[in-house]
Amino acid sequence: MRRDVTLLWALRSRCALACTYCYFGTIEEHKVSPPGQLGVLSHISRNDLSARALMEFARTLDGSPVERVILAGGEPLDWPGALGLIQVLKDAGCEVVIATNGIPLNRPGVAERLVELKVDGVSVSLDSADPDTNDLRRPSRSGKTGHGDVVAGIRSLLQARGTELSPRVGLYTVVMRPAPHEITDMARLGAELGVDYYVPQPISLAPDHKLFDELAHTSDDVPAVVQELARLDAEPHGLAVPDASSLLRFAAAISTQDSGHVKDCFGGARLFFAQPDGSLWDCPSDRRIAATPPDRRRTIAGDDARSLFADRPACTDCSLFSRDCVNMWPLVLDMPRLLSSEATP
């Protein structure tokens, strides 16, 4: 059986940071007005699957079509039992990539354990090479952590890895309207730190988000962004980066909020998204989730991955474009190269 599915798996856990544009929303807003829309994530929930149920599903990944699991959050490394779940996933023969804010990597033994578990990739979120700018957008909940702790966590993991080839360590940067220069600034920072790969991605906010007008790109921003993307493509600073076609999709995605069809969409064919309550969707796009008919709504709870992912369509053209789409492309098409020890120029 061919293993070609990427499962993006969100684990609910408190995060040390309170990013103003977090796709989980903010605790403060959801305390006042809990989200009720289908598929909308929140840091606050009473219906998450138990750790036992998650582990039971994870064990069924052995022999399933799932090739790669990307653990996200919240902060996945703050989820109780995260290291045990990683062990189960590796035992099931899956590649494992951790999407983290980097701060837990400073805890004693965490970086070393990720190396021992042979985690394939650790993608660390950092949105500015300038500490003050980063910490303004990604403020600490406690006021005690920030840019410096993220950088220290990266260095701890690289030190723990030593001469080992895994995990590959990368930076993920959310690029916002006021700062196209961060695209190349972050590549330089990544090179200085010694990471292996780097993925810039456009911020994805709903038009009614309070920060949409301030942070989301418009068509007027395309020339400046294209210029920075071209510089990154020409000089990746020794880092593995998304290929030129992915960078072109970045530029195309920010030119409009609604571009119609997504050609050769792999959502529901090679990409799936599992939420903390067990809901399983074709992809993380809020538009795609909202349009899912009741008879297509699924859950990983009590199910077996060997049958759950068996009946899949070929890639299709999707008419439910959102800016989430371009951010999913590297997870499926670029990740094998980003994780390769031979990918760095």
C-alpha positions in Angstrom: 0.0 0.0 0.0 1.2 3.4 -0.9 1.8 5.9 1.9 1.3 9.4 0.6 -1.0 11.1 3.1 0.0 14.0 5.3 -2.0 14.4 8.5 -1.9 17.8 10.1 -2.9 17.1 13.7 -3.8 19.9 16.1 -3.4 19.1 19.8 -5.1 21.6 22.1 -2.7 22.9 24.7 -2.0 26.2 26.3 0.7 28.2 24.5 3.2 30.4 26.3 2.5 33.0 23.6 -0.6 35.0 22.8 -0.1 35.7 19.1 -2.6 38.3 18.0 -3.4 36.4 14.8 -3.4 32.9 16.2 -5.6 30.5 14.2 -7.0 29.3 17.6 -8.2 32.8 18.2 -7.6 34.4 21.6 -8.6 33.1 25.0 -9.9 36.5 26.0 -12.3 36.8 23.0 -13.6 33.3 23.3 -14.3 33.6 27.0 -16.7 36.4 26.1 -18.0 34.9 22.8 -17.2 31.2 22.3 -17.1 30.4 18.6 -19.9 28.3 17.2 -19.0 28.0 13.6 -18.1 24.6 12.2 -14.4 23.8 12.3 -13.4 27.1 14.1 -10.7 26.4 16.6 -10.5 27.7 20.2 -8.1 27.4 23.1 -11.1 26.8 25.2 -13.0 23.5 24.8 -14.7 20.7 26.9 -15.0 18.2 24.1 -11.4 17.2 23.2 -10.7 13.5 22.7 -9.0 11.9 25.7 -5.3 11.1 25.5 -6.3 7.4 25.5 -8.5 7.9 22.4 -5.7 9.8 20.6 -3.2 7.0 21.3 -5.6 4.3 20.2 -6.0 6.1 16.9 -2.3 6.7 16.5 -1.6 3.0 16.8 -3.8 2.3 13.8 -1.5 4.5 11.6 0.8 1.5 11.3 0.1 0.0 7.9 -2.1 3.0 6.9 -1.8 5.4 4.0 -0.5 8.1 6.4 3.1 8.8 5.6 3.7 12.0 7.6 2.1 13.5 10.7 2.7 17.2 11.5 1.9 17.8 15.2 0.6 21.3 15.8 -1.2 23.1 18.6 -1.6 25.3 20.6 1.9 24.2 21.6 2.2 20.5 20.9 5.2 20.0 23.1 3.1 21.3 26.1 0.4 18.7 25.4 0.6 16.1 28.2 1.9 12.9 26.7 3.3 14.5 23.6 6.6 12.6 23.7 4.7 9.3 24.2 2.5 10.1 21.2 5.6 10.8 19.1 7.0 7.4 20.1 3.8 5.7 18.9 3.8 7.6 15.6 7.4 6.7 14.9 6.7 3.1 15.8 3.9 3.2 13.3 6.5 4.1 10.6 5.3 7.7 10.2 7.5 10.7 9.5 6.9 13.2 12.4 7.3 16.9 12.2 6.7 19.1 15.2 5.3 22.7 14.7 6.4 24.5 17.8 7.0 28.0 19.2 10.4 26.7 20.3 10.2 27.6 23.9 9.7 24.1 25.3 13.0 23.1 23.6 14.6 24.8 26.6 13.2 22.4 29.1 15.7 19.9 30.5 15.7 16.8 28.3 13.2 17.8 25.7 15.6 18.5 22.8 17.6 15.4 23.7 14.4 13.2 23.7 13.4 14.5 20.3 16.7 13.4 18.9 16.4 10.0 20.6 13.0 9.6 19.1 14.4 10.3 15.6 11.8 13.1 15.0 12.1 14.0 11.3 11.6 17.8 11.5 11.0 20.5 14.0 9.5 23.7 12.5 9.9 26.7 14.8 7.7 29.7 14.5 9.4 33.1 14.5 7.9 36.1 12.7 10.7 38.7 12.9 14.4 38.9 13.0 14.0 41.9 15.3 13.2 40.8 18.8 11.0 43.8 19.7 8.9 43.5 16.6 8.5 39.7 17.0 7.5 40.1 20.7 5.0 42.8 19.9 3.1 40.5 17.5 3.8 37.3 19.6 3.6 38.5 23.2 4.3 36.3 26.1 1.3 35.4 28.3 3.5 35.6 31.4 5.7 38.4 30.2 8.7 36.2 30.8 9.4 34.6 27.4 9.9 35.8 23.9 12.3 36.0 20.9 15.4 35.2 23.0 13.8 32.0 24.4 12.8 30.9 20.9 16.4 31.4 19.6 17.8 29.6 22.7 15.4 26.7 22.1 16.6 26.4 18.5 20.2 26.4 19.7 19.5 23.8 22.3 18.0 21.5 19.7 20.9 22.0 17.3 23.4 21.3 20.1 21.5 18.1 21.2 21.4 16.9 17.6 25.2 17.3 17.2 26.4 15.5 14.1 23.1 13.6 13.7 21.1 14.3 10.6 17.7 14.5 12.3 15.7 16.2 13.3 16.0 18.7 10.5 15.3 22.1 12.1 13.5 24.9 10.3 11.9 28.3 10.7 8.4 29.2 9.7 7.6 32.9 9.4 4.2 34.5 9.0 4.8 37.4 6.6 2.6 40.5 7.3 1.7 43.5 5.2 3.9 46.0 6.8 7.1 43.9 6.6 7.9 42.2 3.3 11.6 42.5 4.2 11.1 39.9 6.9 11.1 37.3 4.1 14.9 37.7 3.5 15.7 39.0 7.0 14.5 35.7 8.5 16.5 33.7 6.0 19.7 35.5 7.1 18.8 34.9 10.7 18.2 31.2 10.0 21.6 30.9 8.3 23.2 32.6 11.3 21.5 30.1 13.7 22.4 27.1 11.5 18.9 25.8 10.8 18.3 23.6 7.8 15.1 25.0 6.1 13.0 28.1 6.0 9.3 28.6 5.0 7.8 32.1 4.7 4.0 32.1 4.5 1.5 34.9 4.0 -0.7 35.8 6.9 -4.2 34.3 6.5 -7.0 36.3 8.2 -10.7 36.3 7.6 -11.9 39.7 6.2 -13.8 40.4 9.4 -10.8 39.8 11.6 -9.9 43.0 13.6 -6.3 42.9 12.2 -7.2 42.2 8.6 -6.8 45.8 7.3 -3.6 46.3 9.2 -1.8 43.0 8.5 -3.3 41.2 5.5 -1.8 41.8 2.1 -3.6 43.5 -0.7 -2.8 43.5 -4.4 -0.9 46.8 -3.9 1.6 44.8 -1.8 2.4 42.2 -4.5 5.4 44.0 -6.1 7.3 44.4 -2.8 6.6 40.8 -1.7 7.6 39.5 -5.2 10.9 41.4 -4.9 11.7 39.8 -1.6 10.7 36.3 -2.7 12.9 36.6 -5.8 15.8 37.6 -3.6 15.1 34.5 -1.4 15.0 32.3 -4.4 18.2 33.7 -5.8 20.0 33.6 -2.5 18.5 31.2 0.1 21.6 31.6 2.4 22.3 27.9 2.4 18.8 27.0 3.6 16.4 24.6 1.9 13.4 26.8 0.9 10.1 26.1 -0.9 10.7 25.7 -4.7 10.0 28.5 -7.1 6.5 27.3 -7.9 5.5 27.6 -4.2 6.9 31.1 -4.0 4.9 32.0 -7.1 1.8 30.7 -5.3 2.6 32.9 -2.3 2.6 35.9 -4.6 -0.6 34.9 -6.4 -2.4 34.2 -3.1 -1.9 37.7 -1.8 -3.1 39.4 -5.0 -6.8 38.6 -4.1 -8.8 37.4 -1.2 -10.9 35.1 -3.5 -9.1 33.6 -6.5 -11.7 30.9 -7.4 -10.4 27.5 -8.2 -7.3 25.8 -6.8 -6.0 23.6 -9.6 -4.9 20.1 -8.5 -6.0 20.6 -4.9 -4.7 17.7 -2.7 -7.1 18.4 0.2 -8.9 15.2 0.9 -6.6 13.2 -1.4 -3.1 13.6 0.2 -3.8 16.1 3.0 -6.1 15.9 6.0 -6.6 18.0 9.2 -7.5 16.5 12.6 -8.8 18.8 15.3 -8.5 18.3 19.0 -12.1 17.0 19.3 -11.2 14.4 16.7 -13.0 16.0 13.8 -11.3 15.1 10.5 -11.4 17.5 7.5 -10.1 17.4 4.0 -7.8 20.4 4.8 -7.6 23.3 7.4 -9.3 25.9 5.1 -12.2 27.4 7.1 -14.1 27.8 3.8 -13.6 24.1 2.9 -14.6 23.0 6.4 -17.8 25.2 6.4 -18.8 23.7 3.1 -18.4 20.1 4.1 -21.9 18.4 4.0 -23.0 16.4 7.0 -22.5 13.1 5.3 -18.9 13.9 4.7 -18.1 14.9 8.3 -15.8 12.4 9.9 -13.9 11.8 13.1 -10.8 9.8 14.2 -12.5 8.8 17.4 -12.9 5.1 17.5 -11.8 4.8 13.9 -9.0 3.0 12.1 -6.6 4.9 9.9 -6.2 1.9 7.7 -9.8 2.2 6.5 -10.4 5.9 7.2 -7.9 7.1 4.6 -8.4 4.2 2.2 -11.1 5.7 0.0 -9.7 8.9 -1.4 -10.4 10.8 -4.6 -7.7 12.0 -7.0 -6.6 15.6 -6.6 -9.3 17.9 -7.8 -9.9 21.6 -8.7 -11.4 23.3 -5.6 -13.6 26.3 -5.8 -13.2 27.2 -2.1 -9.9 29.1 -2.2 -8.6 30.9 0.9 -5.2 32.1 1.8 -4.8 29.0 3.9 -4.4 27.1 0.7 -0.9 28.4 -0.2 0.3 27.7 3.4 -0.7 24.0 2.9 1.4 23.5 -0.2 4.8 23.1 1.5 3.4 20.6 4.0 2.7 18.1 1.1 4.9 19.0 -1.9 7.9 20.7 -0.3 8.3 18.8 2.9 10.2 15.8 1.5 12.9 18.1 0.1 12.9 20.3 3.2 13.5 17.3 5.4 16.2 15.8 3.2 19.8 16.1 4.4 20.8 16.7 0.7 18.3 19.6 0.2 20.5 22.4 1.5 22.1 24.3 -1.4 
